[in-house]
Amino acid sequence: MIRATFIIFASVLLAKLIIEEYKNNTITILFMYPINRKKLIMAKLIIVASFTFVTTVLSNIFIDSALCIINNFYNFTTDKITVSLIINSFRNIFISGLLSAGISLIPLYFGMKKKSVPTTIISAIIIVSIVCSNGNGISLNSIIAVPITLALIGVFIAYLSIKNIEHVDINK
């Protein structure tokens, strides 16, 4: 749920920070400043990806901590919480945050293609519904190759959106 929530929220940020500016041609004002266009777009993408990473990690840490505290009182599980279990959990949380940050960049492709805010958000909802859905205890998210591949696709999409930004006409 955490991953799904913040991927969709990242698409809203992408729509607000990038897509809406292209749609309304207000990005031309930003491009008039003597700052490299690639750096401007890269900064916006880094803001979205880092926000997704940080919020995913912090939310997972909060939920795991709350579960550990509640487990002390109600004994949901008989297993003891060990240092190796905590280290393994933090490693998984960190990896999950990185993959979520990469996946959150995929809706940028669909939004830039149509210059549409709803398309950006709906594409994120579709991606999340496919990847994070759970059927009989199995989801595509649990197959580690799927989120890794999607995260790499998201990073590649971000690279493509930055690559030719100097030569793209804004008023197309």
PEBELMO-V216776 format. One record per helix or strand of 2 or more residues. SS is the DSSP state (hx for helix, st for strand). FROM is the first residue (numbers start at 1). TO is the last residue. If there is no record, write none. Layout:
# PEBELMO-V216776
<<SS	FROM	TO> <SS	FROM	TO>>
This chain:
# PEBELMO-V216776
<<hx	2	23> <hx	27	31> <hx	37	74> <hx	83	103> <hx	107	114> <hx	117	131> <hx	140	142> <hx	144	163>>
